[in-house]
Amino acid sequence: MAQLIWTEPALNDLQTIAEYIALDKPDAAQRFVQQVFTAVERLTRFPRSGSIPSEIPHLPYRQIVVPPCRIFYRLNDDDIVIIFVMRSEQLFQPEILSERTEENRTKISSVRRKRRR
């Protein structure tokens, strides 16, 4: 079974979105976060179930959609790395994925080494 890794920036993205939703509807924000975690957890059984984003079909990223958000991830060996969470109505800037992948490459390697011990 694949190992799930949330990057810190992706968790921050999710928290920011949930806080915004909670301004008007705290219960809806809690439900939304639970739906995201449930959908992402499913990836451990079906890592390739996410779609390839139409904006970047040539890059190694996938996405799942949990309205109102898109959750971007990448498969690295046996790891599913959650890289970016954004609201669907935002303008998608593909370069953020490569920037965040580079930023987290050493952190992910460190996690992988610890897990193998």
C-alpha positions in Angstrom: 0.0 0.0 0.0 1.3 3.5 -0.9 2.5 5.8 1.8 0.7 9.2 2.1 2.8 12.4 2.6 1.3 15.8 3.1 3.7 18.6 2.5 3.6 21.5 4.9 2.5 24.0 2.2 -0.4 21.8 1.1 -1.6 21.5 4.7 -1.3 25.3 5.0 -3.4 25.7 1.8 -6.1 23.4 3.2 -6.1 25.2 6.5 -6.5 28.6 4.8 -9.4 27.4 2.7 -11.1 25.8 5.7 -10.7 29.0 7.8 -12.3 31.0 5.0 -15.2 28.7 4.8 -15.5 28.7 8.6 -16.1 32.5 8.6 -19.7 31.9 7.5 -20.2 28.2 8.1 -18.0 26.4 10.7 -19.8 23.1 10.3 -19.3 23.2 6.6 -15.6 23.8 7.0 -15.3 20.8 9.3 -17.2 18.6 6.8 -15.0 19.9 3.9 -11.8 19.1 5.7 -13.1 15.6 6.5 -14.1 15.1 2.9 -10.6 16.1 1.7 -8.8 13.7 4.1 -11.2 10.9 3.1 -10.6 11.4 -0.6 -6.9 11.7 -0.2 -6.7 8.6 2.0 -8.4 6.6 -0.8 -5.3 7.3 -2.9 -3.4 4.9 -0.7 -5.4 2.1 -2.3 -5.8 3.6 -5.7 -2.8 6.0 -6.3 -3.5 6.5 -10.0 -7.2 7.2 -9.5 -6.7 11.0 -9.7 -7.0 12.6 -13.1 -4.1 14.2 -15.0 -4.7 18.0 -15.0 -5.7 19.2 -18.4 -3.4 22.2 -18.1 -0.3 20.0 -17.6 -0.8 16.6 -19.3 3.0 16.3 -20.0 4.0 16.7 -16.3 3.9 13.9 -13.6 1.2 15.3 -11.5 -2.3 14.2 -10.8 -5.3 15.8 -9.1 -8.5 14.9 -7.2 -11.4 17.3 -6.9 -13.3 17.9 -3.7 -15.5 20.9 -4.4 -14.6 23.7 -4.1 -11.0 22.5 -4.4 -8.4 20.7 -6.5 -5.8 18.7 -4.7 -2.6 18.1 -6.6 -0.2 15.2 -5.9 2.7 13.3 -7.3 3.7 9.7 -7.1 7.2 9.1 -5.9 8.1 5.4 -5.7 5.7 4.1 -3.0 4.8 7.6 -1.8 1.8 9.8 -2.7 3.0 13.4 -2.0 0.2 16.0 -1.6 1.8 19.2 -3.0 -0.9 21.8 -3.5 -4.5 22.5 -2.6 -6.4 25.3 -4.3 -9.9 26.6 -4.8 -11.2 25.6 -8.2 -12.1 29.2 -9.2 -8.5 30.4 -8.7 -6.2 30.7 -11.7 -4.0 27.7 -11.8 -0.3 28.5 -12.0 1.5 25.2 -12.9 4.9 26.5 -11.9 3.8 26.3 -8.2 3.9 22.5 -8.5 7.5 22.3 -9.6 8.6 25.0 -7.1 7.0 23.1 -4.2 8.3 19.8 -5.5 11.8 21.2 -5.4 11.3 22.7 -2.0 10.1 19.4 -0.5 12.5 17.0 -2.3 14.9 16.8 0.6 12.2 16.6 3.2 10.6 13.7 1.4 13.9 11.9 1.1 14.4 12.3 4.8 10.9 10.8 5.5 11.7 7.9 3.2 15.0 7.2 4.9 13.3 7.2 8.4 10.6 4.9 7.2 13.0 2.3 5.9 14.9 1.9 9.2 
